[in-house]
């Protein structure tokens, strides 16, 4: 594999069985129902995790206990009939359960597709470092971004079923913070989760040449500054060949966020693309993590150099 590219799992096909689990926050029943209906419209057979609608007995921001959420992930991944595991929603909680996951059992179960974003960044990092597997940073089943945003859902559907049709990612409003072109392996995700995982066993160093993806929600500009500074001081960007910035919903004035990113990252000497359209935004793009890509800031696009799934 070139540049430490990760293994790509098989693409989905109509008739496949998939599982939905809740590794983080509690799941809204009506959104779960709408999201599962969409999966079935795609021709998929859907199995819900045993604890997908649980609520933690005393921590209202968690969907069930850490042990139960980890068990649901293990059971779904290790089910030989399941081809993909969809995360129901983010919020908070993935990081809490990482050390309870039976990683040898997941490794023995073979290559499957993991789909999620936001808090699921913690799982993406762990699946990359512990299983050597590429994953999909995309909308989650029990969220408005999947259940009610047709453009976001369709981009994910194409990524899963027809990945060769969505190898170019761009959007109106995308523009370079720093021009140029670079090639590397996609990595990253939610900025605060990346900063929060530094120093942990599941946080492998980025590839020697990486295309770093960053986005976040409800974090004020000074907190974004702290997170990026923490990553810089830890050497996270030392091998970066390019940086793609996604959405910054409810993070304060966008011009201030842009100024923070330019001030901290602009001197790295790599191309940086602003507002590529992944993360917490309308028509959310799904982006594979762990695959070879080229960021062309001047052309306003990220090109996945081979389909996300095989």
C-alpha positions as CSV (number, residue, x, y, z in Angstrom):
1,X,0.0,0.0,0.0
2,X,1.4,3.4,-1.0
3,X,2.0,6.1,1.6
4,X,0.5,3.9,4.4
5,X,-2.8,3.6,2.6
6,X,-5.3,1.5,4.6
7,X,-7.2,-1.5,3.4
8,X,-10.5,-0.6,1.6
9,X,-13.5,-2.7,2.5
10,X,-15.9,-4.0,-0.1
11,X,-18.6,-1.7,-1.4
12,X,-22.3,-2.3,-0.6
13,X,-24.8,-4.0,-2.9
14,X,-28.6,-4.2,-2.8
15,X,-29.6,-7.0,-0.5
16,X,-26.7,-6.6,1.9
17,X,-27.4,-6.7,5.6
18,X,-26.2,-3.7,7.6
19,X,-26.3,-2.8,11.3
20,X,-27.1,0.4,13.1
21,X,-25.4,1.1,16.5
22,X,-25.4,4.0,19.0
23,X,-21.8,4.5,20.2
24,X,-22.2,8.0,21.5
25,X,-25.3,10.1,22.4
26,X,-28.9,9.1,22.8
27,X,-30.9,8.5,19.6
28,X,-34.1,10.3,18.7
29,X,-36.7,7.6,17.9
30,X,-38.3,9.5,15.0
31,X,-35.0,10.2,13.3
32,X,-33.9,6.6,13.7
33,X,-37.1,5.4,12.1
34,X,-36.8,7.8,9.2
35,X,-33.1,6.9,8.7
36,X,-33.7,3.2,8.8
37,X,-36.5,3.6,6.3
38,X,-34.1,5.3,3.9
39,X,-31.6,2.5,4.3
40,X,-34.3,0.0,3.4
41,X,-35.2,2.1,0.4
42,X,-31.6,1.5,-0.7
43,X,-32.4,-2.2,-0.8
44,X,-30.5,-3.0,2.5
45,X,-31.6,-5.3,5.3
46,X,-31.2,-3.4,8.6
47,X,-30.4,-4.8,12.0
48,X,-30.6,-2.5,15.1
49,X,-28.2,-2.9,17.9
50,X,-29.7,-4.3,21.1
51,X,-29.0,-1.1,23.0
52,X,-29.5,1.4,20.1
53,X,-32.3,3.2,21.9
54,X,-31.0,2.9,25.5
55,X,-30.3,5.9,27.7
56,X,-27.5,5.8,30.3
57,X,-29.0,5.4,33.8
58,X,-27.5,8.6,35.2
59,X,-25.6,10.4,32.3
60,X,-28.3,11.8,30.0
61,X,-25.8,12.6,27.2
62,X,-25.0,8.9,26.6
63,X,-26.9,6.2,24.8
64,X,-26.6,3.4,27.3
65,X,-23.6,2.3,29.4
66,X,-20.1,2.2,27.9
67,X,-20.1,-1.6,28.2
68,X,-23.4,-1.9,26.3
69,X,-22.4,0.5,23.6
70,X,-19.1,-1.4,23.1
71,X,-20.9,-4.7,23.1
72,X,-23.4,-3.5,20.4
73,X,-20.4,-2.4,18.2
74,X,-18.7,-5.8,18.7
75,X,-21.8,-7.8,18.0
76,X,-22.7,-5.9,14.9
77,X,-19.1,-6.0,13.5
78,X,-18.7,-9.7,14.3
79,X,-22.0,-10.7,12.8
80,X,-20.8,-12.6,9.6
81,X,-24.0,-11.5,7.7
82,X,-23.3,-7.7,8.3
83,X,-21.5,-5.8,5.6
84,X,-21.5,-2.4,7.1
85,X,-22.0,-0.7,10.5
86,X,-23.8,2.7,10.5
87,X,-23.5,4.9,13.6
88,X,-26.9,6.3,14.6
89,X,-25.6,9.7,15.8
90,X,-22.6,11.5,17.4
91,X,-22.8,13.8,20.4
92,X,-20.4,12.4,22.9
93,X,-19.4,8.9,24.1
94,X,-17.2,7.1,21.5
95,X,-14.0,7.9,23.3
96,X,-15.4,6.6,26.6
97,X,-16.0,3.1,25.2
98,X,-12.8,2.7,23.1
99,X,-11.0,0.7,25.7
100,X,-13.9,-1.6,26.2
101,X,-14.0,-2.7,22.5
102,X,-12.9,-6.2,21.7
103,X,-10.4,-5.2,19.0
104,X,-9.0,-8.8,18.4
105,X,-12.6,-10.0,17.7
106,X,-13.2,-7.1,15.3
107,X,-10.0,-7.8,13.5
108,X,-10.9,-11.4,13.1
109,X,-14.3,-10.6,11.7
110,X,-12.8,-9.2,8.5
111,X,-13.2,-6.0,6.5
112,X,-16.5,-4.1,6.6
113,X,-17.6,-0.5,6.2
114,X,-17.8,1.9,9.2
115,X,-19.9,5.1,8.6
116,X,-20.2,8.1,10.9
117,X,-18.9,11.6,11.6
118,X,-18.5,14.1,14.4
119,X,-17.9,12.2,17.7
120,X,-17.3,9.0,15.6
121,X,-13.9,10.5,14.7
122,X,-12.7,8.6,17.8
123,X,-13.8,5.4,16.1
124,X,-12.3,6.3,12.8
125,X,-8.9,6.8,14.4
126,X,-9.1,3.5,16.3
127,X,-10.3,1.5,13.2
128,X,-7.4,3.0,11.3
129,X,-4.7,2.4,13.9
130,X,-6.0,-1.0,15.3
131,X,-7.6,-2.6,12.2
132,X,-5.7,-0.9,9.4
133,X,-9.1,-0.2,7.7
134,X,-10.3,2.8,5.7
135,X,-13.6,4.2,6.9
136,X,-16.3,6.7,5.7
137,X,-16.7,10.1,7.4
138,X,-20.3,10.8,6.5
139,X,-23.8,11.5,7.8
140,X,-25.3,9.3,10.5
141,X,-28.6,7.4,10.3
142,X,-30.6,9.1,13.1
143,X,-29.7,12.7,12.2
144,X,-31.4,15.3,10.1
145,X,-28.3,15.2,7.8
146,X,-29.3,11.7,6.8
147,X,-33.0,11.3,7.4
148,X,-34.1,14.7,5.9
149,X,-31.2,15.9,3.7
150,X,-31.6,14.2,0.3
151,X,-28.4,15.6,-1.1
152,X,-26.3,14.4,1.9
153,X,-27.9,11.0,1.8
154,X,-27.5,10.6,-1.9
155,X,-23.8,11.4,-1.7
156,X,-23.4,8.8,1.0
157,X,-25.4,6.3,-1.1
158,X,-23.1,6.8,-4.1
159,X,-20.0,6.6,-1.9
160,X,-21.2,3.2,-0.5
161,X,-22.6,1.6,-3.7
162,X,-20.9,3.5,-6.6
163,X,-17.7,4.9,-5.1
164,X,-16.1,5.5,-8.5
165,X,-18.8,8.1,-9.2
166,X,-17.9,10.5,-6.2
167,X,-14.1,10.7,-6.4
168,X,-14.1,14.5,-6.9
169,X,-15.2,16.5,-3.9
170,X,-16.0,20.2,-4.3
171,X,-18.8,22.7,-3.6
172,X,-19.7,26.3,-4.4
173,X,-18.1,28.7,-2.0
174,X,-14.9,26.5,-1.6
175,X,-11.8,28.6,-2.0
176,X,-8.1,28.3,-1.2
177,X,-6.6,29.8,2.0
178,X,-3.2,28.7,0.5
179,X,-2.9,27.7,-3.1
180,X,-1.1,24.7,-4.5
181,X,-1.5,20.9,-4.8
182,X,-0.5,18.0,-2.6
183,X,-1.0,14.2,-2.4
184,X,-1.3,12.1,0.7
185,X,-3.6,9.8,2.7
186,X,-6.8,11.3,4.1
187,X,-7.0,11.5,7.8
188,X,-8.6,13.6,10.5
189,X,-12.2,14.5,11.1
190,X,-13.7,16.5,14.0
191,X,-11.0,18.9,15.4
192,X,-11.9,18.7,19.1
193,X,-12.0,14.9,19.0
194,X,-8.5,14.8,17.3
195,X,-7.1,17.1,20.0
196,X,-8.8,15.1,22.7
197,X,-7.3,11.8,21.6
198,X,-3.6,12.9,21.6
199,X,-1.5,10.7,23.7
200,X,-4.0,7.8,23.8
201,X,-3.4,4.3,22.5
202,X,-5.9,4.6,19.7
203,X,-4.4,7.8,18.3
204,X,-1.8,6.7,15.7
205,X,0.4,9.4,14.1
206,X,-0.9,10.7,10.8
207,X,0.6,9.1,7.7
208,X,4.0,10.3,6.5
209,X,2.2,12.3,3.9
210,X,-1.3,13.2,4.8
211,X,-4.3,15.2,3.6
212,X,-5.8,16.4,6.9
213,X,-9.5,17.0,7.2
214,X,-10.8,19.3,9.9
215,X,-14.3,20.4,11.0
216,X,-16.2,21.2,14.1
217,X,-19.4,22.5,15.7
218,X,-20.3,24.8,18.6
219,X,-16.7,25.6,19.5
220,X,-15.7,29.2,19.9
221,X,-12.8,30.6,17.8
222,X,-10.4,30.7,20.8
223,X,-11.2,27.0,21.5
224,X,-10.6,26.1,17.9
225,X,-7.3,28.0,18.2
226,X,-6.4,25.9,21.3
227,X,-7.2,22.6,19.5
228,X,-5.2,23.5,16.4
229,X,-2.3,24.7,18.6
230,X,-2.4,21.5,20.5
231,X,-2.2,19.5,17.3
232,X,0.6,21.7,16.0
233,X,2.7,21.3,19.2
234,X,2.1,17.5,19.1
235,X,3.5,17.3,15.5
236,X,0.2,16.3,14.0
237,X,0.8,18.4,10.8
238,X,4.5,17.5,10.4
239,X,3.7,15.2,7.4
240,X,0.8,17.1,6.0
241,X,0.7,17.5,2.2
242,X,-2.5,19.5,2.3
243,X,-5.4,20.5,4.6
244,X,-9.1,20.5,3.8
245,X,-11.3,22.5,6.1
246,X,-15.0,21.5,6.3
247,X,-17.9,23.2,8.1
248,X,-17.7,25.3,11.3
249,X,-21.4,25.4,12.3
250,X,-22.2,27.6,15.3
251,X,-18.5,28.3,15.9
252,X,-18.9,32.1,15.9
253,X,-18.3,34.4,12.9
254,X,-16.9,32.5,10.0
255,X,-14.4,35.2,9.1
256,X,-13.0,34.9,12.6
257,X,-12.7,31.1,12.3
258,X,-11.0,31.6,8.9
259,X,-8.6,34.1,10.4
260,X,-7.7,31.6,13.2
261,X,-7.0,28.8,10.6
262,X,-5.0,31.1,8.3
263,X,-2.9,32.4,11.2
264,X,-2.1,29.0,12.7
265,X,-1.9,26.8,9.5
266,X,-1.1,29.3,6.7
267,X,2.7,29.1,7.4
268,X,3.0,25.4,7.0
269,X,3.7,25.7,3.3
270,X,0.9,23.3,2.2
271,X,-2.2,23.9,0.2
272,X,-5.3,24.7,2.4
273,X,-8.9,24.6,1.1
274,X,-11.7,26.4,3.0
275,X,-15.3,25.2,3.3
276,X,-15.1,21.9,1.3
277,X,-18.6,20.8,2.5
278,X,-18.0,17.9,5.0
279,X,-19.0,17.9,8.6
280,X,-22.1,19.6,10.2
281,X,-23.6,21.3,7.1
282,X,-26.3,21.0,4.5
283,X,-25.6,18.6,1.6
284,X,-22.8,17.1,3.7
285,X,-20.2,15.3,1.6
286,X,-19.0,11.8,2.6
287,X,-15.2,11.5,2.7
288,X,-13.2,8.3,3.0
289,X,-10.4,8.3,5.6
290,X,-7.3,6.3,5.0
291,X,-7.2,6.5,1.2
292,X,-4.9,8.2,-1.3
293,X,-6.1,11.6,-2.4
294,X,-4.9,14.8,-4.1
295,X,-5.9,18.2,-2.7
296,X,-5.8,20.9,-5.5
297,X,-6.6,24.2,-3.7
298,X,-6.4,26.3,-6.9
299,X,-8.9,24.0,-8.6
300,X,-11.1,24.0,-5.4
301,X,-11.3,20.2,-5.1
302,X,-10.2,17.1,-3.3
303,X,-9.7,14.1,-5.6
304,X,-9.9,10.6,-4.2
305,X,-7.3,8.7,-6.3
306,X,-9.2,5.4,-6.3
307,X,-12.7,4.5,-5.2
308,X,-13.3,4.6,-1.4
309,X,-14.5,1.0,-1.4
310,X,-13.3,-1.9,-3.5
